[in-house]
């Protein structure tokens, strides 16, 4: 009998898990937050992922439950596990992707390199941190932030006065970094683990805009250290499924852990067309405890460019004939989402042996979808 995978969340990550799951003979069911979401093609239920009865009812007919995002409450996750439902990643691991303060504390226990940080509960504590770190710091809300939301660079506690009502905040040193990297690792419940090549990510306005795989201009040892960090975190937190470790490469060539995601991640979209096994297929394999696939790059380089916003006067799909004619070697992935400024509505993947040419192809193709 075919395995059935349940995905909580109807966004683009769930959408992109569907095809590889079907190709592996896996049935897919999706609990979407509302009708018409990106993964509507497999949405067998619509409801609130924060409501235990809703999620419990959805989970009754699946073999394994996984996620499009990290926002399902811990009490819901733990109740499901108590019911005997296979939840991957499980609540013990997922808590460290849900709460940045808990993440920092656990990574410190594991001896992982990270920025200097502190939990600050009031303006006085933040002022002390600022004074000890050159007068500026990054302040984050521990929960709910993504794509630059819930993150502010501040020089005065008054700049986050509206956040203190929500409890302790995470204050981090303002890292002097030369670039941002990301390390992805896949881990099965039975313990098999594989790392992908470390990649370089380019952020604009707090949102990932481009990814180059593998990360160029780095020493071989840098790639080894990034993989060692990813593997140590995946094992140390007992992650199941895909893990993305966002990293800073500092100006003195150290690596520091920025944030974690326990699901397919924007930094891994290149792998759909650039790796032997794309991250979405790998996540399905991993959470179902199937043997993992080869993570090698198919050609020398793979580049992903996000489509942000998209055309305002017509649809993304109306641009397909022109972009496919002009750039027949690229792969276009759209999410079925209505465009709005800054919103991720799709991405372009390009691969090849000449990095400059691959970057050009991906950027030029993405430009067809500009508003």
SVG drawing of the C-alpha trace seen along z (x, -y; Angstrom):
<svg xmlns="http://www.w3.org/2000/svg" viewBox="-11 -56 52 58">
<polyline fill="none" stroke="black" stroke-width="0.4" points="0.0,0.0 1.3,-3.5 2.5,-5.7 0.5,-8.8 2.4,-12.0 0.4,-14.8 1.7,-18.3 0.5,-21.0 0.5,-24.4 -0.5,-25.1 2.3,-27.4 4.8,-27.0 7.1,-24.6 4.2,-22.2 3.4,-22.8 6.9,-21.8 6.9,-18.6 3.9,-17.2 5.5,-16.3 8.5,-14.4 6.3,-12.7 4.0,-11.4 7.0,-10.3 8.0,-8.2 4.6,-6.6 3.6,-8.6 0.1,-10.0 0.0,-13.6 -2.5,-15.4 -2.3,-19.0 -3.9,-20.9 -4.1,-24.5 -4.8,-27.6 -7.4,-28.8 -8.7,-27.9 -6.7,-28.7 -3.3,-28.6 -0.2,-27.5 -0.6,-23.8 -4.4,-23.8 -3.9,-20.9 -3.4,-18.6 -5.4,-20.4 -7.7,-17.8 -8.6,-19.9 -8.7,-23.6 -8.4,-24.7 -6.4,-26.3 -3.1,-24.6 -3.1,-26.0 -6.3,-24.0 -5.5,-20.6 -8.8,-19.0 -8.4,-20.2 -4.8,-18.9 -5.6,-15.7 -8.5,-14.9 -6.3,-15.7 -3.5,-13.4 -5.6,-10.3 -5.3,-9.2 -1.6,-9.9 1.5,-7.8 3.8,-10.7 3.0,-14.4 5.4,-17.1 5.3,-20.9 5.4,-23.7 6.4,-26.1 7.5,-26.0 4.5,-27.7 2.4,-24.7 2.3,-25.2 4.3,-22.9 1.2,-21.7 -0.4,-20.6 2.7,-18.8 3.2,-17.0 -0.4,-15.9 0.0,-14.4 3.1,-12.5 1.2,-11.3 -1.5,-10.0 1.1,-7.8 1.3,-10.0 4.7,-10.1 5.7,-13.8 8.8,-14.9 10.5,-17.0 9.3,-16.3 8.6,-18.9 11.8,-18.3 13.8,-19.4 11.3,-21.9 11.2,-24.0 14.7,-25.3 13.4,-26.6 10.4,-28.1 12.1,-30.1 15.4,-31.9 16.3,-32.3 16.0,-28.6 18.0,-28.0 20.8,-30.3 20.9,-28.5 21.0,-25.0 23.6,-25.9 25.8,-27.3 25.5,-24.0 26.5,-22.2 29.6,-24.4 28.5,-25.9 30.0,-29.2 27.5,-32.0 27.4,-35.8 27.5,-37.1 24.0,-37.4 21.8,-38.0 18.2,-37.7 17.0,-41.3 13.8,-41.9 13.8,-45.7 15.4,-48.8 18.1,-48.8 19.3,-45.4 19.3,-46.3 21.2,-49.5 23.9,-47.5 24.2,-45.1 24.5,-48.1 27.2,-49.7 29.2,-46.5 28.9,-46.0 29.9,-49.3 26.5,-51.0 24.6,-49.0 23.0,-45.6 20.5,-43.3 17.3,-42.8 14.9,-40.0 11.6,-38.8 12.2,-35.2 9.1,-33.9 7.3,-34.4 9.9,-36.4 10.9,-35.6 12.1,-37.4 13.4,-40.3 10.2,-40.6 10.8,-40.7 14.4,-41.9 15.7,-45.5 19.2,-47.0 19.1,-49.5 21.2,-52.0 18.7,-52.9 16.3,-50.8 13.5,-53.1 13.6,-51.7 12.1,-48.4 10.0,-49.8 6.9,-48.4 8.3,-44.8 9.1,-44.6 5.5,-43.9 5.9,-40.5 8.6,-39.3 12.4,-38.8 14.0,-39.8 17.1,-38.4 19.9,-40.9 22.9,-39.9 26.1,-41.6 26.2,-43.3 28.4,-40.9 31.0,-42.3 30.5,-39.7 31.7,-39.5 28.8,-37.3 26.0,-35.0 26.1,-31.3 23.7,-28.4 24.3,-24.8 21.6,-22.2 21.6,-18.8 19.1,-15.9 18.6,-13.5 16.4,-10.4 14.8,-9.2 17.0,-6.1 20.0,-8.4 21.3,-8.5 22.5,-12.0 23.8,-13.7 25.0,-17.3 24.6,-19.4 27.3,-21.8 27.4,-25.0 25.9,-27.9 26.2,-31.7 23.0,-33.7 22.3,-37.3 19.8,-39.1 17.9,-42.3 15.7,-44.0 15.9,-41.1 14.6,-38.7 16.7,-36.1 17.2,-37.3 19.8,-35.0 21.7,-31.7 24.9,-30.4 25.7,-26.7 28.3,-25.8 29.5,-29.0 32.2,-30.5 35.6,-31.9 35.8,-29.8 38.7,-27.6 38.0,-23.9 38.2,-24.0 35.4,-26.5 33.1,-24.1 34.2,-21.3 33.6,-23.4 30.1,-24.5 29.2,-20.8 30.6,-19.9 28.5,-22.6 25.3,-21.5 25.9,-17.8 26.7,-18.6 23.5,-20.6 21.3,-18.0 22.6,-15.3 22.7,-17.4 19.0,-18.5 17.9,-15.1 16.4,-16.9 14.4,-14.7 13.8,-16.0 15.7,-19.0 17.7,-21.4 18.9,-24.7 21.7,-26.5 22.1,-30.1 25.7,-31.3 27.7,-34.4 31.2,-34.3 33.0,-37.0 35.7,-39.3 38.3,-37.2 37.0,-34.1 35.1,-32.5 31.6,-31.0 28.9,-31.9 25.4,-30.4 22.7,-33.0 19.4,-31.0 17.9,-27.6 15.0,-26.2 13.7,-22.7 12.0,-22.2 12.9,-22.8 14.3,-26.3 14.7,-29.1 18.5,-28.6 17.9,-25.1 15.6,-25.8 18.6,-25.6 18.7,-21.9 15.4,-21.2 17.3,-21.4 21.0,-21.7 21.4,-18.6 21.0,-14.9 18.4,-14.9 16.4,-18.1 15.6,-19.3 11.8,-18.6 12.3,-15.0 15.0,-14.7 12.6,-16.0 10.0,-13.5 12.5,-10.7 13.9,-11.8 10.6,-12.2 9.3,-8.8 12.7,-7.2 13.5,-6.2 17.1,-6.0 18.5,-9.5 19.4,-10.6 22.7,-11.9 23.3,-15.5 26.0,-16.3 25.7,-19.2 24.8,-18.1 27.0,-20.7 29.7,-23.0 27.3,-25.8 23.6,-26.3 22.0,-29.7 18.6,-30.5 17.0,-34.0 13.8,-34.7 10.8,-36.3 9.7,-39.0 6.4,-40.8 5.9,-40.0 3.8,-41.8 1.0,-44.0 -1.0,-44.4 -1.0,-40.8 -0.3,-37.3 3.1,-35.6 1.9,-32.9 1.4,-35.4 5.1,-36.1 6.1,-32.4 6.2,-32.3 8.7,-35.2 11.0,-34.0 11.0,-30.4 11.8,-31.5 14.6,-33.8 16.1,-31.5 15.3,-27.9 17.8,-26.4 16.4,-27.9 13.7,-26.4 10.8,-28.5 9.0,-27.7 5.9,-29.7 3.8,-29.4 0.3,-30.3 0.4,-33.3 -1.0,-36.8 1.9,-39.3 2.5,-42.1 5.7,-44.1 8.4,-42.1 6.4,-38.8 8.1,-35.6 5.9,-34.4 8.4,-32.1 12.0,-31.5 14.3,-30.8 17.0,-28.1 19.9,-27.9 22.8,-25.5 26.1,-25.3 29.8,-25.2 30.5,-29.0 29.4,-30.9 29.1,-34.3 26.9,-32.8 24.7,-31.0 24.2,-34.1 23.3,-36.1 20.8,-33.5 19.0,-33.3 18.9,-37.1 17.8,-37.8 15.0,-35.3 13.8,-36.6 13.7,-40.2 10.9,-39.1 8.7,-38.8 9.4,-42.3 6.4,-44.5"/>
</svg>
